[in-house]
Amino acid sequence: MASSESEAQRHASEALEYEKLLKRVMTQSVREQRQSENASERESQIDLRGKKQIGCERVTENTDKRTEQVYDQVHPQGTTQSAFVKQQQRQEGEKTTEEKTEEDIVMEYIKKASLMEIYRREEVQGCATGTVE
């Protein structure tokens, strides 16, 4: 009876330790993913600079025709600053929700995988102790 209690406590402490490790790994993974996305974003911004300069030249030729200042010259017809900001805010909100959903899915998957691993370890240990007795 005492051995089963100590074994249960050991399993609980292992599960808690594994949960802490899991959270640490998930945080690290999300951080790395964001860094990777930021690097890709910087590269695309560098590529767009040349395109924006070409777009600027076109816009300056047609300034008399436009009443609002063009904010995004890459777009063929241009975008006003207010429209651009609104679009960016919508995308940021969606991205945050998407990231949270992805993180939740990954966390659930890892939890289930860890429970299966613990279960199989116990099963193997049970078989090993069962044959010794």
HELIX and SHEET records of a PDB file:
HELIX    1   1 ALA A    2  GLU A   61  1                                  60    
HELIX    2   2 THR A   63  LYS A   65  5                                   3    
HELIX    3   3 GLN A   81  VAL A  132  1                                  52    
END                                                                             
